[in-house]
Amino acid sequence: MGLIADLGARPLKGPGFAAGRVAVVSALGAVESATGSATDCVHVDGSSGPCGGVQPSFVDGDSPAGIVDGANTSFTLSALPNPVSSLAVFRNGVLQKTGQDYTFTGSAIQFVAAAAPQPGDTLLAGYRLTGTDSGTPQMYPNPQVLCSGTGAATSSTSLASIGTCAIPSGLLAPGDRVEIRFDFTHQGTTSGFSFEIHWGANTIVHRDAAAGEALAGGRADAALLAAGAQLSSQSWGALLPFSATVGSATDSYASGLTIDFQGMLAQAGDTLTLANYTVLRFP
């Protein structure tokens, strides 16, 4: 009884059915196998194609060509932004507003007279380039937090590690920038203290603070080159004067690298704590 109805409710094997493939339902309701390369992705309509598609590429930190003398208002980008709305122009780090501070055609930026860049000003631009992805336009690439947290404390009178960030091999690439932010606290008033930030075998930051210093902090940057990196840092305290440094490192980051936060006391009795640290990667 009901054999015909039961047979009609069964999924039917279509002529395109094959073992070991992704199953799709044809327009006739039959079960068939998706066709395409083994590396393709299957869409919800049963069709297949390359995964992801071509993504748009980006230009970051482009310096528009033109004389910065207070009179010149015409500058040229090194490439054509696409879409045009992705263009972001910065003057001394301040975002300029299109239509108010400048107009834009092709690759040419035309500042209004009142916003003409003055001698000593720095102009930078960021934008997307042409891509074939038909999906939703992508925004600028996001920074990636590699490590963050609170560190340890030390009362040692020799340098001791009170926090580390181990970056695995294959993660960093030429053109990346790694930003390191750190904050130290000093408990006690008997002893001065010192702290260092190490990039592999290189010391990016070394500061010596007096016994009356309670807080110290700063940031360091590693601009990754084809081989090694250019290092820079800024550090300061409530009493500790501001200091900036620049240098270079030859450490190979391709096989992984460790950022080490170290500290010590000038004499026993006080405590130095790595209150907070964050390591960011900017692609």
C-alpha positions in Angstrom: 0.0 0.0 0.0 1.3 3.5 -0.9 4.2 2.1 -2.9 3.9 4.7 -5.6 3.8 7.6 -3.2 6.8 6.3 -1.3 8.8 5.8 -4.4 8.0 9.4 -5.5 9.2 10.7 -2.1 12.7 9.1 -2.5 15.5 11.3 -3.8 16.4 10.2 -7.3 19.9 9.7 -8.6 20.4 11.9 -11.6 22.6 11.2 -14.6 25.3 13.5 -13.2 25.7 11.5 -9.9 29.3 10.4 -9.1 30.8 9.0 -5.9 33.2 11.1 -3.8 31.8 14.5 -5.0 29.7 17.2 -3.3 26.0 16.4 -3.8 23.7 19.1 -5.4 20.1 19.0 -6.4 19.3 19.5 -10.0 16.5 21.6 -11.4 14.5 18.3 -11.8 15.0 17.4 -8.1 17.5 14.7 -8.8 20.7 14.2 -6.7 23.8 14.9 -8.9 27.4 15.8 -8.2 29.0 19.2 -8.4 31.4 19.6 -11.3 34.6 21.6 -11.4 38.1 21.6 -10.1 38.9 20.0 -6.8 40.0 23.4 -5.5 36.8 25.2 -6.5 34.1 26.3 -4.1 30.4 25.3 -4.6 27.8 28.1 -4.6 24.3 27.7 -3.2 22.8 27.3 -6.7 25.0 24.2 -7.3 27.5 25.9 -9.6 31.2 26.0 -8.8 34.1 28.3 -9.4 37.4 29.6 -7.9 37.1 30.4 -4.2 37.1 34.1 -3.2 37.8 35.7 -6.5 40.4 38.4 -7.0 40.6 40.8 -4.1 41.4 44.5 -4.4 44.9 45.6 -3.5 45.8 48.6 -1.4 48.3 51.5 -1.5 49.2 52.8 2.0 51.4 55.8 2.8 51.6 57.1 -0.8 53.3 60.5 -0.9 51.6 62.6 -3.6 54.1 64.2 -6.0 54.2 68.0 -6.0 56.1 71.0 -4.5 55.1 71.8 -0.9 55.8 75.5 -0.8 52.6 77.1 0.4 51.7 78.2 -3.2 51.4 75.0 -5.1 48.0 73.3 -4.8 48.4 70.5 -7.4 49.6 67.1 -6.4 49.6 63.7 -8.2 49.1 60.2 -6.8 51.3 57.3 -8.0 48.2 55.2 -9.0 44.5 55.5 -9.7 42.2 54.9 -6.7 39.3 52.5 -7.4 36.8 53.2 -6.1 37.4 56.9 -5.9 35.6 57.0 -2.5 38.4 54.9 -1.0 40.9 57.8 -1.2 41.9 59.2 2.1 44.3 62.2 2.1 46.2 63.2 5.3 48.0 66.5 5.9 50.3 66.3 8.9 48.2 63.3 10.1 44.9 65.1 9.8 42.3 63.7 7.4 41.3 66.1 4.6 37.7 66.4 3.4 37.1 66.0 -0.3 35.1 68.9 -1.7 36.0 71.1 1.2 39.8 70.8 1.4 40.5 69.4 -2.1 39.0 68.1 -5.3 40.1 64.9 -7.1 40.2 63.9 -10.7 41.9 60.8 -12.0 45.1 60.7 -10.0 45.3 64.5 -9.5 44.6 66.2 -6.1 43.8 69.9 -6.3 43.8 71.6 -2.9 41.7 74.8 -2.4 43.8 77.9 -1.8 42.9 78.1 1.9 44.1 74.5 2.5 47.3 74.7 0.4 50.1 72.6 2.0 52.7 74.8 3.7 56.5 74.3 3.8 57.3 71.5 6.2 53.9 69.8 5.8 53.7 66.1 5.2 51.1 64.7 2.7 50.2 61.0 2.7 47.4 59.1 1.0 45.8 55.7 1.2 43.4 54.0 -1.3 42.3 50.8 -3.0 43.3 49.8 -6.5 41.2 48.1 -9.2 40.0 44.6 -8.3 37.6 42.2 -10.1 35.7 41.0 -7.0 32.1 41.8 -7.6 31.2 41.5 -3.9 30.9 44.1 -1.2 33.9 46.5 -1.5 36.5 45.8 1.2 37.7 48.4 3.7 41.3 49.1 4.6 43.1 46.0 6.0 42.8 45.8 9.8 45.6 45.6 12.3 46.1 42.3 14.0 46.8 41.9 17.7 49.6 39.4 18.1 50.0 39.6 21.8 48.5 41.6 24.7 48.2 41.3 28.5 49.7 42.1 31.8 53.3 41.1 32.5 55.1 39.9 35.6 56.9 41.7 38.4 60.6 41.6 39.4 62.7 42.7 42.3 65.9 41.4 40.8 69.0 43.6 40.6 69.9 42.1 37.2 67.8 42.2 34.0 65.0 39.7 34.1 62.3 38.9 31.5 58.9 40.0 32.8 56.9 39.5 29.5 57.4 38.0 26.1 55.6 37.8 22.7 56.6 34.9 20.5 55.7 35.6 16.9 55.5 32.3 14.9 57.4 31.6 11.7 55.7 32.6 8.4 53.4 35.3 9.9 55.4 38.4 9.2 56.2 39.6 5.6 58.2 42.5 4.1 56.2 45.7 4.2 54.5 44.8 7.5 54.9 47.1 10.5 54.9 45.8 14.1 54.0 48.2 16.8 54.9 47.5 20.5 53.2 49.4 23.3 54.3 49.0 26.9 53.7 50.4 30.4 55.7 49.9 33.6 54.9 50.7 37.2 57.4 51.1 40.0 56.4 50.2 43.6 58.7 51.8 46.3 60.9 54.8 46.5 64.2 53.2 47.6 65.7 52.1 44.2 65.9 53.4 40.7 65.1 50.9 37.9 65.8 50.1 34.3 63.8 48.5 31.5 64.6 47.2 28.1 62.5 46.0 25.0 64.3 43.4 22.8 63.4 42.7 19.2 65.1 39.3 18.8 68.7 39.9 19.7 68.4 43.7 19.4 67.6 46.2 22.1 65.0 48.7 20.8 64.6 50.5 24.1 66.8 51.0 27.2 65.9 53.5 29.9 67.2 54.2 33.4 64.8 55.8 35.9 65.3 57.4 39.3 63.9 56.1 42.5 61.1 58.7 42.5 59.7 57.5 39.2 56.4 55.6 39.6 55.2 55.2 36.0 56.9 54.8 32.6 55.7 53.8 29.2 56.2 54.1 25.5 56.0 52.5 22.1 58.4 50.9 19.6 58.0 50.2 15.9 59.6 47.6 13.6 59.3 48.4 9.9 60.0 45.1 8.1 62.3 45.2 5.2 63.2 42.5 2.6 65.8 41.4 5.2 65.7 42.6 8.8 63.9 45.7 10.0 64.2 49.3 10.8 63.5 50.0 14.5 62.3 53.1 16.2 61.0 53.9 19.7 59.6 56.6 22.0 59.5 56.3 25.8 58.8 58.6 28.7 57.7 58.7 32.4 56.1 61.0 34.9 59.6 62.3 35.7 61.6 60.4 33.0 62.3 62.7 30.1 61.0 61.9 26.6 63.4 60.0 24.5 63.3 58.8 20.8 65.6 56.3 19.1 66.1 54.8 15.7 68.2 51.8 14.5 68.2 48.6 12.5 68.1 44.9 13.0 69.3 42.0 10.9 67.3 39.3 12.7 65.4 37.0 10.3 61.7 37.3 11.1 60.7 34.7 8.6 61.5 31.8 11.0 59.8 33.5 13.9 60.9 36.1 16.4 60.5 36.9 20.1 59.8 40.3 21.6 61.1 40.3 25.2 60.3 42.9 27.9 62.9 43.0 30.7 63.4 45.0 33.9 65.6 45.3 36.9 66.1 47.4 40.1 69.2 49.3 40.9 69.1 47.9 44.4 66.9 45.4 46.3 63.7 46.5 48.1 61.4 47.8 45.4 59.4 46.1 42.7 59.1 46.8 38.9 56.0 45.5 37.1 55.2 45.2 33.4 51.6 46.6 33.9 50.5 46.1 30.3 51.8 45.4 26.8 50.3 45.0 23.3 52.0 43.9 20.1 50.2 44.9 16.8 50.8 43.9 13.2 49.9 46.3 10.4 49.8 44.4 7.1 
